[in-house]
Amino acid sequence: MVVALTAGILVAGCGSSLGALSSGTSTTDPAPVTTTTMPITGEVAVAFPVVACTNASGAPLDSSGWKPSILLAPIPTALVGKVEFYSDDVHTVVAPTGWTCTQTQSWDGGVGLAVYPSGNPNPPVSGPPSPGTQGVFATYDTTAHSLGIALVCPFFTVPSWQQEEAKCATTPPAGETVSMPTPDVASVTDPAGVVGSLEASGGSFQVTGTVIFPQVEPAVTDGSAVDVAEESCSLPQPALCATVLSDFDVREFPVPGGSSAFTPRPSGSEGTGSTTPTTPRPTTPTSPATTRTTPATPTTPTTPTTARPTTPPTSPPTTAAPTSHSTSR
């Protein structure tokens, strides 16, 4: 049974804080999500109910992961009540309200989530979805697996031996467009009729997607295991796909943990990140050292210079000799 909570969050302009959740009520049927908004336009942060995904046979997942009942997401005001979260207790995606979520497994150990209309007579839970299938399809893998390499090699550079292992295509599919918002993220579009890299592409409407491959060095160059993720949004509503994918980019961005070889957490997002903290470290001791030397140099010469001229004039008191003569007299 899915527990849906009616909850609202209010968001003001820059620098403001989220308002409190309204009181929730448990129902057997998903209740509409309501929000209270300030007189602004754009996006609001909404507390959405979380629908539990099942396995391919429809049974509940045996997972000890976190099981949130509600989650927050900033969405366009026009989509309030039209989307909700779907989770397997480890990964979470946004998709249209009232759909079905199934966890899928690949032969190499990768995990996927397929969210699709509940009335689909041929649910896309075994094998790739056919062209034009409506749904949100997410895949989570690692470059230690050939399927994980195949997920990213059309868009990122991988070692030649990995390209051969995954049988990577030498050229991108005709008609597919790719942009790189960051060195770690590829935004992919397969227009209508184009059979491209994304699941369900080739149908009567375009499919958009995002592929995440953290450029962590030296793991990427060496071909070591890096967690990767991909999501395809196959929906007739492009505006809805934009929200689905942007939430995925933020929510699923993998960052190496402290126990890995890449200990600085911020450096996990970019290949050059690990060098960033290193550069200031040698610079910091160097500049203070220079500062100390600079004042010392002018001070030292000044003191001896004054002393030296003072000594010679003092030596002429050999006039004391006449005084000694006087004494002898």
C-alpha positions in Angstrom: 0.0 0.0 0.0 1.4 3.4 -1.0 0.9 6.1 1.6 0.4 9.5 0.1 0.7 12.6 2.1 -0.9 15.9 1.2 1.8 18.4 1.9 2.8 21.9 0.8 6.0 23.9 0.8 6.3 27.6 0.2 9.2 29.3 -1.4 9.9 33.0 -1.6 12.7 34.8 -3.5 16.4 34.6 -3.2 17.7 34.2 0.4 14.3 33.1 1.8 13.6 29.8 3.6 11.2 27.0 3.0 8.0 27.1 4.9 6.7 24.4 7.1 5.0 21.3 5.8 1.2 21.3 6.2 -0.4 18.6 8.3 -0.5 15.3 6.3 -3.2 12.6 6.1 -2.7 9.0 5.2 -4.9 7.5 2.6 -5.1 4.4 0.5 -5.3 6.3 -2.7 -2.7 9.0 -3.6 -4.0 12.4 -2.5 -3.3 15.4 -4.7 -0.2 17.4 -3.7 -1.1 20.9 -2.7 1.2 23.9 -2.3 0.9 27.4 -0.8 2.8 29.8 -3.0 3.9 33.4 -2.5 3.0 35.9 -5.3 6.0 34.9 -7.4 6.4 33.0 -10.7 8.7 30.2 -11.6 9.3 27.2 -9.4 8.1 26.0 -6.0 9.5 23.4 -3.7 7.0 20.7 -3.2 6.8 17.8 -0.7 5.9 14.8 -2.9 4.8 11.3 -1.8 7.2 8.5 -2.6 5.9 5.4 -4.5 7.7 2.2 -3.7 9.1 0.3 -6.7 8.6 -3.5 -7.0 10.7 -6.2 -8.7 9.9 -7.5 -12.2 7.3 -9.9 -10.8 5.5 -7.2 -8.9 6.6 -8.2 -5.5 8.0 -5.7 -2.9 11.7 -5.2 -2.9 13.7 -6.8 -0.1 15.8 -3.7 0.8 17.2 -2.4 4.0 17.8 1.1 2.5 16.2 4.3 3.5 12.5 4.4 2.9 11.4 8.0 2.7 7.6 8.7 2.7 8.0 12.2 1.2 10.7 14.1 -0.6 11.2 17.6 -1.7 11.7 18.9 -5.3 11.7 22.3 -6.9 9.4 22.1 -9.9 7.5 24.5 -12.2 4.2 25.6 -10.7 2.4 24.2 -13.8 3.5 20.7 -12.9 2.3 20.6 -9.3 0.2 17.5 -8.8 1.3 16.0 -12.1 4.5 14.3 -10.9 5.7 12.3 -7.9 8.7 10.3 -6.7 9.4 6.6 -7.3 12.1 4.8 -5.3 13.7 1.4 -4.8 15.0 2.6 -1.4 18.4 3.4 -2.9 17.7 5.4 -6.1 14.8 7.9 -6.7 13.4 9.4 -9.9 10.6 11.8 -10.7 7.8 10.7 -13.1 4.2 11.3 -13.8 1.7 10.7 -11.0 -0.1 7.3 -10.9 2.4 5.3 -12.8 4.1 2.0 -12.0 7.8 1.6 -11.0 9.8 -1.6 -11.4 13.4 -2.3 -10.5 15.3 -4.0 -13.3 18.6 -6.0 -13.2 21.2 -6.4 -15.8 23.3 -9.6 -16.2 26.5 -7.7 -15.1 25.1 -6.4 -11.8 23.8 -3.0 -12.9 20.5 -1.8 -11.6 17.7 0.1 -13.3 14.4 1.7 -12.6 11.6 1.7 -15.2 8.6 4.0 -14.5 5.7 3.6 -17.0 1.9 4.0 -17.3 0.2 1.5 -15.1 -2.1 0.3 -18.0 0.8 -0.8 -20.2 0.0 -4.4 -21.4 3.7 -5.0 -22.2 5.6 -3.4 -19.3 9.2 -2.6 -20.2 10.8 -4.7 -17.4 12.8 -7.2 -19.4 15.1 -6.0 -22.0 15.3 -2.6 -23.6 11.9 -0.8 -24.1 10.7 -0.8 -27.7 10.8 2.5 -29.7 8.1 5.0 -28.6 7.4 3.3 -25.2 6.4 6.0 -22.7 8.4 6.0 -19.5 11.2 7.2 -17.5 14.2 4.8 -17.6 17.2 5.1 -15.2 20.3 2.9 -15.2 23.0 2.7 -12.5 26.2 0.9 -13.2 30.0 1.1 -12.9 32.8 1.2 -15.4 34.1 -2.0 -13.9 31.4 -3.6 -16.1 31.2 -3.7 -19.9 27.6 -2.5 -19.8 28.7 0.5 -17.6 31.4 1.3 -20.1 28.9 1.1 -23.0 26.7 3.5 -21.1 29.2 6.3 -21.2 31.6 5.6 -24.1 29.5 7.3 -26.8 29.9 10.6 -24.9 33.1 10.4 -22.9 36.7 9.4 -23.5 37.6 6.0 -22.1 40.8 3.9 -22.5 41.0 2.0 -25.8 41.0 -1.4 -24.1 37.6 -0.5 -22.5 36.2 0.6 -25.8 37.1 -2.8 -27.2 35.7 -4.6 -24.2 32.3 -2.8 -24.5 32.3 -2.8 -28.3 31.8 0.9 -28.3 30.5 2.4 -31.5 33.0 4.5 -33.4 30.5 7.1 -34.5 27.4 8.5 -32.8 23.9 7.6 -34.1 22.9 9.7 -37.0 20.6 12.6 -35.9 21.5 12.3 -32.2 22.6 15.6 -30.5 24.8 15.9 -27.5 25.9 18.8 -25.3 28.1 18.9 -22.3 26.8 21.2 -19.5 29.8 20.1 -17.4 32.8 17.7 -18.1 30.9 15.1 -16.1 27.4 15.3 -17.6 26.2 14.7 -21.2 22.8 15.9 -22.2 21.4 13.8 -25.1 18.5 14.3 -27.5 17.2 11.7 -29.9 14.6 13.4 -32.1 11.4 11.7 -33.3 12.2 8.7 -35.5 15.9 8.7 -34.5 17.1 5.4 -33.0 19.9 6.7 -30.8 21.6 5.9 -27.5 18.6 6.5 -25.3 16.0 3.9 -24.3 12.7 4.0 -26.2 14.2 6.3 -28.9 13.0 6.0 -32.5 9.3 6.5 -31.8 6.9 9.3 -32.8 8.2 11.8 -30.2 11.7 12.8 -29.1 13.5 11.2 -26.2 15.8 13.3 -24.0 18.3 12.0 -21.5 21.3 12.7 -19.3 24.5 10.6 -18.7 26.6 11.1 -15.6 30.3 10.0 -15.6 32.3 11.8 -12.9 35.7 12.6 -14.4 37.7 11.4 -11.4 41.4 11.0 -12.0 43.4 8.8 -12.2 40.5 6.3 -12.2 39.1 7.5 -15.6 42.5 7.4 -17.4 43.4 4.1 -15.8 40.1 2.5 -16.5 39.3 1.9 -12.8 35.7 1.5 -11.5 33.7 4.7 -11.4 30.0 4.8 -10.7 27.9 6.0 -13.6 24.2 6.8 -14.2 21.9 7.4 -17.1 18.3 8.4 -17.4 16.1 8.5 -20.5 12.8 10.5 -20.5 10.4 9.2 -23.2 7.3 11.4 -22.9 5.3 13.5 -25.3 5.7 16.5 -23.0 9.2 18.0 -23.3 8.6 20.4 -20.4 8.0 17.5 -18.1 11.1 15.7 -19.3 13.2 18.8 -18.5 12.0 18.6 -14.8 12.6 14.9 -14.6 16.1 15.1 -15.9 17.2 18.1 -13.9 16.1 16.4 -10.7 18.1 13.3 -11.7 21.2 15.3 -12.4 21.2 16.8 -8.9 19.8 13.8 -7.0 21.9 11.1 -8.5 25.3 12.8 -9.1 27.8 10.2 -7.7 30.6 11.6 -5.5 33.4 9.4 -4.2 33.1 8.7 -0.5 35.7 9.4 2.1 36.7 5.7 2.2 37.8 5.7 -1.5 41.1 6.7 -2.9 39.6 10.1 -3.8 39.2 11.5 -0.3 38.4 15.2 -1.1 34.6 15.0 -1.7 34.5 18.2 -3.8 37.1 16.9 -6.2 34.8 14.0 -7.2 32.8 16.3 -9.4 35.6 17.1 -11.8 38.8 15.6 -13.0 40.7 18.7 -12.1 39.0 19.0 -8.7 41.7 16.9 -6.9 44.4 19.4 -8.1 42.5 22.4 -6.9 43.1 21.9 -3.2 46.7 20.9 -3.8 47.7 24.2 -5.5 46.9 26.5 -2.7 48.8 24.4 -0.2 52.3 25.0 -1.5 51.4 28.6 -2.3 50.3 29.4 1.2 53.6 28.7 2.9 55.5 30.3 0.1 53.9 33.8 0.3 54.4 34.1 4.1 58.0 33.2 3.7 58.5 35.9 1.2 56.8 38.4 3.3 59.0 37.7 6.3 62.2 38.0 4.2 61.2 41.3 2.6 61.0 43.3 5.8 64.1 41.6 7.2 66.3 42.7 4.3 65.8 46.5 4.6 66.1 46.4 8.4 69.4 44.5 8.6 71.3 46.7 6.2 70.1 49.9 7.9 71.4 49.0 11.3 74.9 48.0 10.2 75.1 51.1 7.9 74.4 53.4 10.8 76.9 51.6 13.1 79.8 51.7 10.6 79.8 55.5 10.0 79.5 56.0 13.7 82.6 53.9 14.5 85.1 55.8 12.3 84.3 59.2 13.7 84.6 57.9 17.2 88.1 56.5 16.5 89.7 60.0 16.0 89.6 60.5 19.8 93.3 59.9 19.4 93.2 63.5 20.5 93.4 61.8 23.8 97.1 61.6 23.1 97.7 65.3 23.7 95.8 64.8 26.9 98.2 62.1 27.9 101.1 64.4 26.9 99.6 67.1 29.2 99.6 64.6 32.0 103.2 63.7 31.4 104.0 67.4 31.6 
